[in-house]
Amino acid sequence: MDMIALIIAVVLFIAGIVGTVLPVLPGVILIYAGMLVYGFMTGFATLNAYFFILQALVVILLFFVDYFASAIGTKRFGGSKQAAWGAVIGTILGLIVLGPLGIILGPFLGAIAAELIRGTELKKTIQIGLGTLLGVLGGTAVKIGAEIIMIVYFFVRIY
């Protein structure tokens, strides 16, 4: 039973990492689900409440990273508060309208649109849009790093 639980957990971990890069799947949720499935299938023999609470806090933190990384990149490259909100709104709308491609184009276009509405010159808006993209990529790198740490901690705890 432990081996089957481990296989299911590892499959969910892989799907979670893939979901972080290709946001069709809810990455960190799948990783956490893999840990929960393993816990249930093994009777929580090696994973206690402290483990799951700590991992849940990381999951919550990564949700904030997901939505605000583009806004931070926008502000860092000189974007206004409106551009930062445009990036956040662009991320949400981009995912709805463009699917996985929306995670890249949505924040970029949202930040640019907000700055153009404010009357910022085109060259500066493109610079701000590129800053938004860097924020998204940086956020993805942070999420992958944290997810790898979550997975390593899981294996440390079960072995």
N, CA, C and O of each residue as an XYZ file, in Angstrom:
636
protein
N       0.826     -1.200      0.000
C       0.000      0.000      0.000
C       0.870      1.263      0.000
O       0.553      2.247     -0.669
N       1.978      1.219      0.766
C       2.855      2.389      0.815
C       3.445      2.714     -0.556
O       3.588      3.884     -0.910
N       3.788      1.679     -1.327
C       4.385      1.900     -2.647
C       3.361      2.516     -3.594
O       3.701      3.415     -4.363
N       2.129      2.053     -3.553
C       1.078      2.621     -4.403
C       0.837      4.082     -4.016
O       0.688      4.947     -4.880
N       0.803      4.342     -2.721
C       0.619      5.718     -2.241
C       1.760      6.609     -2.722
O       1.538      7.750     -3.128
N       2.974      6.084     -2.675
C       4.136      6.863     -3.116
C       4.074      7.130     -4.621
O       4.387      8.234     -5.069
N       3.680      6.145     -5.386
C       3.575      6.319     -6.848
C       2.531      7.387     -7.175
O       2.771      8.258     -8.012
N       1.384      7.319     -6.523
C       0.338      8.325     -6.758
C       0.851      9.715     -6.381
O       0.637     10.682     -7.112
N       1.529      9.809     -5.235
C       2.071     11.099     -4.801
C       3.065     11.644     -5.817
O       3.012     12.823     -6.166
N       3.968     10.798     -6.292
C       4.985     11.248     -7.256
C       4.330     11.695     -8.565
O       4.747     12.692     -9.155
N       3.316     10.974     -9.018
C       2.599     11.389    -10.242
C       1.969     12.767    -10.029
O       2.043     13.623    -10.910
N       1.356     12.983     -8.877
C       0.759     14.298     -8.593
C       1.839     15.376     -8.459
O       1.616     16.518     -8.861
N       2.998     15.035     -7.905
C       4.098     16.001     -7.814
C       4.553     16.426     -9.203
O       4.748     17.614     -9.460
N       4.719     15.467    -10.090
C       5.160     15.779    -11.457
C       4.112     16.634    -12.165
O       4.449     17.619    -12.822
N       2.841     16.255    -12.030
C       1.760     17.049    -12.638
C       1.748     18.459    -12.058
O       1.472     19.421    -12.775
N       2.045     18.588    -10.767
C       2.077     19.904    -10.130
C       3.188     20.783    -10.670
O       2.966     21.962    -10.945
N       4.378     20.226    -10.826
C       5.499     21.006    -11.388
C       5.172     21.414    -12.823
O       5.406     22.556    -13.217
N       4.633     20.480    -13.597
C       4.234     20.799    -14.979
C       3.166     21.893    -14.968
O       3.196     22.804    -15.795
N       2.230     21.798    -14.032
C       1.162     22.799    -13.924
C       1.667     24.174    -13.541
O       1.021     25.176    -13.848
N       2.799     24.241    -12.881
C       3.380     25.545    -12.545
C       3.947     26.216    -13.781
O       3.859     27.435    -13.932
N       4.527     25.420    -14.661
C       5.108     25.968    -15.888
C       4.039     26.192    -16.952
O       4.057     27.204    -17.653
N       3.118     25.257    -17.072
C       2.009     25.356    -18.021
C       0.729     25.444    -17.200
O       0.175     24.416    -16.810
N       0.254     26.652    -16.932
C      -0.813     26.823    -15.949
C      -2.194     26.318    -16.371
O      -3.199     27.005    -16.190
N      -2.229     25.120    -16.930
C      -3.504     24.486    -17.206
C      -3.924     23.720    -15.953
O      -5.111     23.561    -15.667
N      -2.929     23.256    -15.221
C      -3.157     22.489    -13.995
C      -2.825     23.355    -12.783
O      -1.935     24.202    -12.855
N      -3.526     23.152    -11.680
C      -3.221     23.926    -10.466
C      -1.996     23.343     -9.756
O      -2.133     22.498     -8.872
N      -0.812     23.789    -10.138
C       0.453     23.216     -9.720
C       0.595     22.880     -8.255
O       0.649     21.705     -7.890
N       0.657     23.889     -7.412
C       0.933     23.657     -6.006
C      -0.195     22.876     -5.319
O       0.049     22.157     -4.350
N      -1.398     23.013     -5.808
C      -2.527     22.251     -5.253
C      -2.326     20.756     -5.518
O      -2.598     19.931     -4.646
N      -1.854     20.411     -6.706
C      -1.616     19.001     -7.015
C      -0.501     18.429     -6.141
O      -0.574     17.278     -5.711
N       0.512     19.218     -5.883
C       1.605     18.765     -5.022
C       1.074     18.509     -3.612
O       1.360     17.473     -3.013
N       0.315     19.443     -3.098
C      -0.270     19.275     -1.759
C      -1.229     18.080     -1.736
O      -1.268     17.326     -0.764
N      -1.994     17.919     -2.806
C      -2.917     16.780     -2.898
C      -2.143     15.464     -2.869
O      -2.581     14.499     -2.243
N      -0.997     15.422     -3.543
C      -0.170     14.216     -3.511
C       0.255     13.867     -2.095
O       0.281     12.697     -1.712
N       0.585     14.886     -1.326
C       0.978     14.665      0.068
C      -0.208     14.177      0.895
O      -0.065     13.276      1.722
N      -1.367     14.770      0.672
C      -2.570     14.340      1.392
C      -2.955     12.900      1.055
O      -3.280     12.111      1.941
N      -2.915     12.570     -0.235
C      -3.250     11.211     -0.661
C      -2.294     10.219      0.006
O      -2.717      9.184      0.520
N      -1.018     10.545     -0.009
C      -0.043      9.673      0.636
C      -0.364      9.527      2.129
O      -0.343      8.424      2.674
N      -0.655     10.635      2.764
C      -0.984     10.591      4.180
C      -2.183      9.708      4.468
O      -2.141      8.868      5.366
N      -3.253      9.897      3.707
C      -4.457      9.088      3.917
C      -4.185      7.608      3.661
O      -4.617      6.747      4.427
N      -3.469      7.322      2.579
C      -3.239      5.920      2.207
C      -2.294      5.198      3.164
O      -2.320      3.970      3.244
N      -1.471      5.936      3.881
C      -0.535      5.308      4.825
C      -0.968      5.507      6.275
O      -0.215      5.190      7.196
N      -2.151      6.018      6.478
C      -2.642      6.236      7.828
C      -1.873      7.314      8.580
O      -1.804      7.289      9.809
N      -1.302      8.248      7.854
C      -0.530      9.355      8.436
C       0.587      8.854      9.362
O       0.881      9.454     10.396
N       1.194      7.741      8.957
C       2.238      7.124      9.776
C       3.488      8.002      9.893
O       4.112      8.043     10.953
N       3.856      8.694      8.830
C       5.099      9.486      8.844
C       4.862     10.990      8.713
O       5.794     11.777      8.877
N       3.647     11.390      8.423
C       3.344     12.806      8.217
C       2.314     13.248      9.250
O       1.208     12.711      9.305
N       2.682     14.223     10.062
C       1.779     14.677     11.124
C       1.104     16.002     10.763
O       1.320     16.545      9.680
N       0.297     16.504     11.672
C      -0.440     17.749     11.436
C       0.511     18.918     11.203
O       0.241     19.767     10.354
N       1.611     18.977     11.934
C       2.603     20.046     11.754
C       3.089     20.092     10.308
O       3.205     21.168      9.721
N       3.374     18.921      9.737
C       3.823     18.838      8.348
C       2.789     19.451      7.408
O       3.126     20.267      6.550
N       1.541     19.056      7.574
C       0.492     19.528      6.667
C       0.181     21.013      6.859
O      -0.127     21.710      5.893
N       0.259     21.494      8.084
C       0.045     22.929      8.330
C       1.157     23.751      7.684
O       0.894     24.774      7.052
N       2.390     23.302      7.846
C       3.519     23.999      7.236
C       3.396     24.024      5.717
O       3.611     25.058      5.085
N       3.050     22.881      5.138
C       2.888     22.813      3.682
C       1.713     23.686      3.224
O       1.797     24.321      2.173
N       0.644     23.726      3.981
C      -0.507     24.571      3.629
C      -0.115     26.048      3.643
O      -0.568     26.819      2.797
N       0.714     26.440      4.588
C       1.192     27.836      4.620
C       2.006     28.170      3.377
O       1.902     29.273      2.841
N       2.813     27.226      2.922
C       3.581     27.440      1.691
C       2.628     27.556      0.502
O       2.832     28.397     -0.373
N       1.604     26.729      0.463
C       0.611     26.793     -0.620
C      -0.028     28.185     -0.662
O      -0.152     28.784     -1.731
N      -0.427     28.689      0.490
C      -1.046     30.015      0.563
C      -0.064     31.088      0.099
O      -0.430     31.986     -0.659
N       1.169     30.992      0.553
C       2.200     31.943      0.131
C       2.379     31.931     -1.387
O       2.524     32.983     -2.009
N       2.368     30.742     -1.976
C       2.564     30.642     -3.425
C       1.378     31.203     -4.207
O       1.551     31.657     -5.338
N       0.188     31.180     -3.628
C      -0.938     31.829     -4.294
C      -0.705     33.338     -4.379
O      -1.014     33.959     -5.396
N      -0.163     33.922     -3.319
C       0.146     35.345     -3.352
C       1.250     35.643     -4.362
O       1.174     36.631     -5.093
N       2.271     34.798     -4.406
C       3.351     34.968     -5.381
C       2.761     34.945     -6.785
O       3.107     35.768     -7.634
N       1.870     33.995     -7.014
C       1.267     33.825     -8.334
C       0.587     35.104     -8.825
O       0.754     35.489     -9.982
N      -0.165     35.753     -7.965
C      -0.944     36.901     -8.408
C      -0.201     38.233     -8.327
O      -0.566     39.182     -9.020
N       0.817     38.314     -7.508
C       1.452     39.609     -7.330
C       2.855     39.730     -7.920
O       3.433     40.817     -7.904
N       3.416     38.633     -8.442
C       4.746     38.707     -9.047
C       4.751     39.653    -10.246
O       5.685     40.436    -10.418
N       3.725     39.581    -11.063
C       3.670     40.465    -12.231
C       3.515     41.922    -11.797
O       4.086     42.822    -12.414
N       2.751     42.149    -10.748
C       2.568     43.514    -10.252
C       3.886     44.069     -9.704
O       4.192     45.245     -9.899
N       4.652     43.239     -9.030
C       5.944     43.677     -8.498
C       6.899     44.007     -9.642
O       7.600     45.018     -9.594
N       6.928     43.159    -10.667
C       7.769     43.441    -11.837
C       7.367     44.735    -12.520
O       8.217     45.497    -12.982
N       6.077     44.973    -12.581
C       5.564     46.204    -13.187
C       6.062     47.429    -12.427
O       6.575     48.375    -13.024
N       5.907     47.403    -11.119
C       6.329     48.546    -10.293
C       7.847     48.748    -10.378
O       8.329     49.880    -10.411
N       8.582     47.650    -10.414
C      10.053     47.714    -10.449
C      10.558     48.406    -11.717
O      11.603     49.056    -11.692
N       9.837     48.271    -12.803
C      10.238     48.880    -14.066
C       9.536     50.208    -14.321
O       9.455     50.672    -15.458
N       9.035     50.809    -13.256
C       8.495     52.158    -13.366
C       7.017     52.258    -13.649
O       6.515     53.345    -13.935
N       6.317     51.157    -13.576
C       4.874     51.184    -13.819
C       4.132     51.803    -12.647
O       4.604     51.788    -11.511
N       2.992     52.333    -12.942
C       2.162     52.964    -11.918
C       1.376     51.910    -11.145
O       1.407     50.722    -11.467
N       0.679     52.374    -10.127
C      -0.209     51.486     -9.365
C      -1.294     50.930    -10.293
O      -1.694     49.772    -10.171
N      -1.757     51.756    -11.206
C      -2.775     51.310    -12.164
C      -2.226     50.206    -13.073
O      -2.940     49.260    -13.405
N      -0.956     50.330    -13.472
C      -0.339     49.302    -14.320
C      -0.192     47.990    -13.547
O      -0.378     46.907    -14.102
N       0.142     48.103    -12.264
C       0.251     46.893    -11.435
C      -1.097     46.186    -11.344
O      -1.174     44.964    -11.466
N      -2.158     46.960    -11.131
C      -3.493     46.367    -11.113
C      -3.879     45.864    -12.493
O      -4.555     44.842    -12.615
N      -3.459     46.566    -13.529
C      -3.702     46.102    -14.894
C      -3.052     44.753    -15.148
O      -3.613     43.902    -15.838
N      -1.857     44.563    -14.582
C      -1.163     43.281    -14.724
C      -1.916     42.165    -14.011
O      -2.046     41.064    -14.544
N      -2.409     42.442    -12.818
C      -3.169     41.431    -12.061
C      -4.460     41.087    -12.808
O      -4.791     39.915    -12.990
N      -5.183     42.127    -13.238
C      -6.436     41.907    -13.978
C      -6.148     41.221    -15.309
O      -6.892     40.341    -15.740
N      -5.055     41.635    -15.957
C      -4.652     41.007    -17.212
C      -4.341     39.525    -17.053
O      -4.626     38.728    -17.947
N      -3.755     39.154    -15.917
C      -3.467     37.743    -15.646
C      -4.762     36.941    -15.587
O      -4.877     35.880    -16.199
N      -5.717     37.454    -14.855
C      -6.994     36.748    -14.700
C      -7.732     36.668    -16.037
O      -8.167     35.593    -16.452
N      -7.869     37.817    -16.707
C      -8.564     37.822    -17.995
C      -7.801     37.029    -19.049
O      -8.398     36.347    -19.881
N      -6.481     37.128    -19.003
C      -5.661     36.389    -19.961
C      -5.876     34.889    -19.848
O      -5.974     34.193    -20.859
N      -5.950     34.394    -18.632
C      -6.191     32.963    -18.442
C      -7.566     32.557    -18.949
O      -7.731     31.482    -19.526
N      -8.554     33.424    -18.732
C      -9.916     33.121    -19.172
C     -10.015     33.149    -20.696
O     -10.600     32.253    -21.304
N      -9.443     34.179    -21.301
C      -9.590     34.383    -22.746
C      -8.583     33.569    -23.555
O      -8.936     32.997    -24.586
N      -7.334     33.514    -23.098
C      -6.268     32.913    -23.893
C      -5.763     31.572    -23.359
O      -4.866     30.970    -23.949
N      -6.327     31.107    -22.263
C      -5.868     29.839    -21.694
C      -4.441     29.974    -21.167
O      -4.081     31.012    -20.611
N      -3.631     28.936    -21.338
C      -2.272     28.957    -20.792
C      -1.403     30.116    -21.312
O      -0.560     30.638    -20.583
N      -1.611     30.501    -22.546
C      -0.848     31.620    -23.109
C      -1.172     32.921    -22.375
O      -0.368     33.852    -22.364
N      -2.345     32.976    -21.770
C      -2.778     34.164    -21.050
C      -1.941     34.486    -19.832
O      -1.913     35.636    -19.395
N      -1.256     33.495    -19.269
C      -0.424     33.746    -18.097
C       0.772     34.623    -18.456
O       1.327     35.306    -17.594
N       1.168     34.604    -19.723
C       2.289     35.441    -20.177
C       1.774     36.727    -20.810
O       2.216     37.820    -20.456
N       0.843     36.596    -21.741
C       0.348     37.772    -22.455
C      -0.580     38.644    -21.617
O      -0.579     39.866    -21.761
N      -1.369     38.025    -20.745
C      -2.339     38.771    -19.951
C      -1.726     39.880    -19.113
O      -2.143     41.032    -19.236
N      -0.737     39.570    -18.254
C      -0.136     40.629    -17.435
C       0.587     41.674    -18.278
O       0.528     42.868    -17.987
N       1.262     41.217    -19.311
C       1.979     42.118    -20.225
C       1.013     43.120    -20.842
O       1.240     44.329    -20.789
N      -0.078     42.603    -21.433
C      -1.049     43.476    -22.094
C      -1.830     44.319    -21.084
O      -2.158     45.473    -21.362
N      -2.127     43.753    -19.922
C      -2.848     44.499    -18.889
C      -2.055     45.705    -18.397
O      -2.608     46.793    -18.237
N      -0.759     45.512    -18.156
C       0.095     46.620    -17.706
C       0.226     47.677    -18.795
O       0.161     48.874    -18.515
N       0.411     47.236    -20.031
C       0.533     48.171    -21.154
C      -0.767     48.962    -21.332
O      -0.738     50.180    -21.506
N      -1.892     48.270    -21.287
C      -3.187     48.950    -21.463
C      -3.396     50.009    -20.389
O      -3.835     51.121    -20.683
N      -3.083     49.666    -19.151
C      -3.275     50.628    -18.055
C      -2.391     51.849    -18.246
O      -2.834     52.975    -18.024
N      -1.156     51.641    -18.652
C      -0.247     52.778    -18.860
C      -0.654     53.612    -20.071
O      -0.540     54.837    -20.044
N      -1.125     52.963    -21.125
C      -1.587     53.729    -22.300
C      -2.804     54.584    -21.939
O      -2.920     55.724    -22.388
N      -3.698     54.037    -21.135
C      -4.867     54.800    -20.688
C      -4.425     56.018    -19.884
O      -5.034     57.084    -19.975
N      -3.370     55.856    -19.103
C      -2.840     56.974    -18.309
C      -2.124     58.006    -19.171
O      -1.836     59.109    -18.706
N      -1.835     57.655    -20.426
C      -1.170     58.596    -21.312
C       0.344     58.465    -21.354
O       1.030     59.364    -21.838
N       0.865     57.371    -20.859
C       2.307     57.134    -20.885
C       2.737     56.862    -22.321
O       1.999     56.257    -23.099
N       3.937     57.316    -22.663
C       4.430     57.113    -24.033
C       4.645     55.624    -24.307
O       4.910     54.842    -23.394
N       4.526     55.254    -25.571
C       4.538     53.856    -25.981
C       5.836     53.147    -25.584
O       5.794     52.014    -25.105
N       6.967     53.785    -25.773
C       8.253     53.161    -25.446
C       8.315     52.783    -23.957
O       8.779     51.699    -23.603
N       7.849     53.678    -23.105
C       7.846     53.423    -21.667
C       6.860     52.323    -21.310
O       7.143     51.506    -20.433
N       5.702     52.285    -21.973
C       4.716     51.249    -21.675
C       5.255     49.861    -22.032
O       4.994     48.890    -21.321
N       5.996     49.771    -23.118
C       6.582     48.481    -23.507
C       7.636     48.063    -22.487
O       7.727     46.884    -22.144
N       8.428     49.007    -22.001
C       9.412     48.715    -20.958
C       8.698     48.188    -19.700
O       9.144     47.219    -19.086
N       7.615     48.822    -19.338
C       6.839     48.392    -18.170
C       6.249     46.996    -18.417
O       6.253     46.151    -17.522
N       5.752     46.764    -19.613
C       5.226     45.440    -19.971
C       6.283     44.357    -19.870
O       6.002     43.251    -19.409
N       7.506     44.673    -20.304
C       8.605     43.709    -20.192
C       8.968     43.454    -18.726
O       9.310     42.333    -18.352
N       8.891     44.488    -17.912
C       9.101     44.316    -16.478
C       8.062     43.376    -15.882
O       8.361     42.575    -14.997
N       6.851     43.489    -16.379
C       5.777     42.601    -15.945
C       6.107     41.153    -16.297
O       5.926     40.248    -15.482
N       6.597     40.946    -17.525
C       6.985     39.591    -17.936
C       8.095     39.042    -17.051
O       8.061     37.874    -16.662
N       9.064     39.863    -16.735
C      10.136     39.432    -15.843
C       9.586     39.063    -14.466
O      10.047     38.110    -13.840
N       8.604     39.821    -14.007
C       7.958     39.499    -12.736
C       7.270     38.147    -12.785
O       7.365     37.361    -11.843
N       6.579     37.877    -13.880
C       5.896     36.592    -14.046
C       6.918     35.455    -14.052
O       6.736     34.443    -13.374
N       7.994     35.630    -14.824
C       9.021     34.586    -14.890
C       9.713     34.403    -13.544
O       9.997     33.279    -13.131
N       9.980     35.511    -12.866
C      10.576     35.431    -11.534
C       9.658     34.731    -10.550
O      10.104     33.913     -9.745
N       8.370     35.055    -10.618
C       7.390     34.399     -9.759
C       7.322     32.904    -10.027
O       7.209     32.105     -9.096
N       7.391     32.527    -11.292
C       7.377     31.105    -11.650
C       8.608     30.405    -11.084
O       8.511     29.291    -10.569
N       9.766     31.059    -11.181
C      10.993     30.476    -10.633
C      10.881     30.299     -9.118
O      11.289     29.269     -8.581
N      10.332     31.299     -8.431
C      10.143     31.203     -6.980
C       9.196     30.051     -6.650
O       9.448     29.279     -5.724
N       8.105     29.937     -7.410
C       7.140     28.871     -7.153
C       7.764     27.497     -7.357
O       7.564     26.600     -6.539
N       8.512     27.323     -8.432
C       9.146     26.031     -8.687
C      10.149     25.707     -7.580
O      10.217     24.572     -7.108
N      10.918     26.701     -7.173
C      11.864     26.488     -6.081
C      11.173     26.060     -4.798
O      11.612     25.120     -4.137
N      10.095     26.746     -4.444
C       9.348     26.407     -3.227
C       8.701     25.033     -3.348
O       8.666     24.276     -2.378
N       8.191     24.709     -4.529
C       7.567     23.402     -4.721
C       8.601     22.278     -4.598
O       8.309     21.221     -4.038
N       9.783     22.506     -5.111
C      10.847     21.498     -4.979
C      11.205     21.311     -3.507
O      11.407     20.184     -3.055
N      11.283     22.405     -2.765
C      11.560     22.306     -1.328
C      10.445     21.537     -0.616
O      10.712     20.715      0.260
N       9.185     21.811     -1.001
C       8.061     21.065     -0.416
C       8.222     19.565     -0.655
O       8.037     18.757      0.255
N       8.566     19.206     -1.881
C       8.691     17.796     -2.256
C       9.873     17.149     -1.533
O       9.762     16.030     -1.033
N      10.997     17.853     -1.482
C      12.165     17.318     -0.774
C      11.820     17.103      0.700
O      12.161     16.068      1.274
N      11.152     18.070      1.306
C      10.753     17.943      2.715
C       9.825     16.735      2.911
O       9.919     16.027      3.915
N       8.941     16.513      1.954
C       8.068     15.340      1.992
C       8.901     14.059      2.060
O       8.670     13.204      2.914
N       9.874     13.937      1.147
C      10.695     12.722      1.111
C      11.561     12.585      2.362
O      11.778     11.472      2.840
N      12.056     13.693      2.895
C      12.821     13.648      4.133
C      11.960     13.097      5.263
O      12.426     12.308      6.085
N      10.711     13.517      5.295
C       9.805     13.092      6.374
C       9.371     11.630      6.246
O       9.152     10.961      7.256
N       9.245     11.134      5.023
C       8.741      9.746      4.895
C       9.868      8.717      4.947
O       9.599      7.529      5.127
N      11.116      9.141      4.795
C      12.241      8.169      4.847
C      13.129      8.392      6.003
O      14.106      7.664      6.181
